[in-house]
């Protein structure tokens, strides 16, 4: 049998962690033939809560779960990691300025990047979920010079899945009818969900919808503000859907996109579509044999161009801010 794959999860005692860990243990992250070993990282105050979650994981008697270890030291938690899910982050609290938020997260993602650089396995794949996800990934990446830059990604798969669901609902079709959805830019309110390349039963989605007002005034804002709507309804932020998207992101990265489809991932830009090189921005990507490629050659019209540029401008501002703070 195969040796277990080491999966490090930070923020393991949080609400996304609670939804995520059981799905990893059940084999949904890496497939039904791959045993996993969980390495949980928490801050010292939350280690006890993580131990409680580990007890429940044990009680699940998951055949694929080879063990769960808990750490409060990033160096130990990332030792030998093959997959790293960086979920724990510092949330914005009342009255906090953006600079304070970026600085607090720098204090988390800099040491985690260093720990990944020092001890992770050669095939390490990193997904940053904790917000501001794109820029936190940029910080971690810049402190891991020995790891290929493309291994650092951030999550826009939840936005991608939300966009598919909204479009399917509008057209009264199954989500499985929809292909080639793209989220461009930052995982923030400026993100751009693109219906000009998405397809529904082989037709371009924007043409199938044929309702520009809906596209501009309902679809885009609904997808971009869905997180706030969930908080309003649930009294807590998205957790199970975020965990599900994290599972999807890694599963797709490892197992490949289907022929004739792609997914959305925030990845270091190679300059494609005018996105400055090195920025971690969401693109349409195909995956195969554990690697991804940005889809090339899409025609971008003025409507899309303006929205992609606005989101990328926000990422540039965030990068400039963390550069000033000495975090990258
Ligand atoms: P919670 O506050 O429930 O959990 C966060 C956990 O992280 C806590 O247990 C905390 O102790 C831990 N933590 C803090 N600093 C840490 C560190 N230095 N090392 C290890 N653990 C640390 O938040 P939750 O609802 O689970 O959300 C986690 C993050 O995901 C937040 O930053 C949130 O904004 C972000 N999200 C990102 C999404 C995306 O699509 N990219 C969507 C969902 C979610 O909003």
Boltz pocket constraint, residues with backbone or C-beta under 6 A from the ligand:
constraints:
  - pocket:
      binder: B
      contacts: [[A, 10], [A, 11], [A, 12], [A, 13], [A, 14], [A, 15], [A, 16], [A, 17], [A, 41], [A, 42], [A, 43], [A, 46], [A, 87], [A, 88], [A, 89], [A, 90], [A, 91], [A, 107], [A, 108], [A, 128], [A, 129], [A, 130], [A, 131], [A, 132], [A, 133], [A, 155], [A, 156], [A, 157], [A, 158], [A, 159], [A, 187], [A, 227], [A, 237], [A, 238], [A, 239], [A, 242]]
      max_distance: 6.0
